Amino acid sequence: CIGARHWQCILLFLGITIGYVNRVCMSLAVVAIEDILK
């Protein structure tokens, strides 16, 4: 059985990870779009 504190840690970790991956994907997409538009 997992306690509430563990769930908070897991959700926080997932949120930070998803946010970081999202930022990396967005920066890559912006670079790709700029290359296409040039």
trRosetta pair geometry for C-beta under 8 A, 3 or more apart (Angstrom, degrees):
i j d omega theta_ij theta_ji phi_ij phi_ji
2 6 4.6 -111 -172 82 97 136
2 7 6.0 114 129 -53 116 84
3 6 5.1 102 58 6 72 100
3 7 7.3 -132 104 -3 42 89
4 7 5.6 -56 -152 37 37 113
4 8 6.4 40 150 -23 68 102
5 8 5.7 -50 -152 32 33 113
5 9 6.6 34 151 -18 64 103
6 9 5.6 -53 -151 35 35 112
6 10 6.3 34 152 -19 67 106
7 10 5.7 -54 -146 37 32 111
7 11 6.2 28 158 -15 67 108
8 11 6.0 -58 -144 40 28 107
8 12 6.1 28 157 -20 65 110
9 12 5.8 -57 -144 38 27 110
9 13 6.2 28 157 -19 63 108
10 13 5.8 -57 -149 37 27 111
10 14 6.3 25 154 -17 64 108
11 14 5.7 -54 -145 38 31 111
11 15 6.1 34 155 -22 65 107
12 15 5.7 -55 -147 35 29 113
12 16 6.4 26 157 -16 65 106
13 16 6.0 -56 -148 38 28 107
13 17 6.1 27 155 -18 64 111
14 17 5.7 -58 -144 40 29 111
14 18 6.0 26 159 -18 67 109
15 18 6.0 -56 -143 38 26 107
15 19 6.2 27 157 -19 62 109
16 19 5.7 -57 -148 37 29 113
16 20 6.3 28 155 -20 65 107
17 20 5.9 -57 -149 35 29 109
17 21 6.3 25 156 -15 65 108
18 21 5.8 -55 -143 40 31 109
18 22 6.0 36 154 -24 64 108
19 22 5.6 -54 -146 35 28 115
19 23 6.4 29 154 -21 63 104
20 23 5.8 -53 -151 32 31 111
20 24 6.5 29 152 -17 65 104
21 24 5.7 -55 -150 37 33 111
21 25 6.2 32 153 -18 67 107
22 25 5.8 -56 -147 38 29 110
22 26 6.2 30 154 -21 64 107
23 26 5.7 -54 -147 35 29 112
23 27 6.4 27 156 -18 64 105
24 27 6.0 -56 -149 35 30 107
24 28 6.4 28 153 -16 64 107
25 28 5.8 -57 -149 39 31 110
25 29 6.1 32 153 -21 66 108
26 29 5.6 -55 -145 36 30 112
26 30 6.3 33 155 -22 65 104
27 30 5.7 -50 -147 32 32 112
27 31 6.6 32 153 -17 63 104
28 31 5.9 -56 -153 36 32 111
28 32 6.3 31 151 -19 66 108
29 32 5.6 -56 -147 38 32 112
29 33 6.2 31 155 -20 67 107
30 33 5.8 -54 -145 37 29 110
30 34 6.3 31 155 -20 63 105
31 34 5.8 -55 -149 35 30 111
31 35 6.5 31 152 -20 63 104
32 35 5.7 -55 -153 34 32 112
32 36 6.5 31 150 -20 65 105
33 36 5.6 -53 -149 35 35 112
33 37 6.2 29 155 -17 68 108
34 37 5.9 -57 -143 39 31 108
34 38 6.4 37 157 -30 64 104
35 38 6.0 -52 -150 24 29 113
